[in-house]
Amino acid sequence: MRSPRQETGPPDLTTHDGFGAFYEQHIDAVLGFVTRRVSDPHLAADLTADIFLAAMGSAGAYRPRRGAPIAWLFGIARNVLAGHARGLARESGALARLSGRRLLDEEDVAALEERIDAERAFRALAERHAALSEPLRAALDLVVVDELTPAEAAQALGVTQATVRVRLHRARRALRSAIPVPDVPESRLEAAR
């Protein structure tokens, strides 16, 4: 269930008190957005701080007539996380070129095989989700996972609400057309309607 957020109008990030109030009002939503996408608590804290720093830096670009502050903030959050992912990919490539692989012993392999088997249903859903185009995935994630309204998701993505609704319909249809995965509540997909 979506927690109520009270939008009080345009963020006033130019003053210490204004930024503090904006931060307090939106910190839980931003932390939720970040922690659904990263598993390291230190990284989640760093990314959340980066999001608010970016918001503070671009407060002059916020236009209240274009939508709610939370949707604007989630748009910034998407950009910060995308930048982080690009940095990780560059770092990972560099490390792979510089280092060799650690060999796994039989116990490590057995433990990994057990975990892989246990996560099979999740991987099937994740593969279907990953097979969606980026626009479909982004719309579905913002509405189903981050619990934004289609109007807020449209603002965060910089598209019309009609475009978001079409993308949600196509994403749901694509996920349903694949082999059903047990233990995945259909209500999560239906929530995107």
WONORUR-V409776 format. One record per backbone hydrogen bond with DSSP energy under -1.0 kcal/mol. CO is the residue of the C=O (numbers start at 0). NH is the residue of the N-H. If there is no record, write none. Layout:
# WONORUR-V409776
CO,NH / CO,NH
This chain:
# WONORUR-V409776
14,18 / 15,19 / 16,20 / 17,21 / 18,22 / 19,23 / 20,24 / 21,25 / 22,26 / 25,29 / 26,30 / 27,31 / 28,32 / 29,33 / 30,34 / 31,35 / 33,36 / 33,37 / 39,43 / 40,44 / 41,45 / 42,46 / 43,47 / 44,48 / 45,49 / 46,50 / 47,51 / 48,52 / 49,53 / 50,54 / 51,55 / 52,56 / 53,57 / 57,60 / 58,61 / 62,65 / 63,66 / 67,71 / 68,72 / 69,73 / 70,74 / 71,75 / 72,76 / 73,77 / 74,78 / 75,79 / 76,80 / 77,81 / 78,82 / 79,83 / 80,84 / 81,85 / 82,86 / 83,87 / 84,88 / 85,89 / 86,90 / 87,91 / 88,92 / 89,93 / 90,94 / 91,95 / 92,96 / 93,97 / 94,98 / 104,108 / 105,109 / 106,110 / 107,111 / 108,112 / 109,113 / 110,114 / 111,115 / 112,116 / 113,117 / 114,118 / 116,119 / 118,122 / 119,123 / 120,124 / 121,125 / 122,126 / 123,127 / 124,128 / 125,129 / 126,130 / 128,131 / 132,136 / 133,137 / 134,138 / 135,139 / 136,140 / 137,141 / 138,142 / 139,143 / 140,145 / 141,147 / 148,152 / 149,153 / 150,154 / 151,155 / 152,156 / 153,157 / 153,158 / 159,163 / 160,164 / 161,165 / 162,166 / 163,167 / 164,168 / 165,169 / 166,170 / 167,171 / 168,172 / 169,173 / 170,174 / 171,175 / 172,176 / 184,187 / 185,189 / 186,190 / 188,191 / 189,192
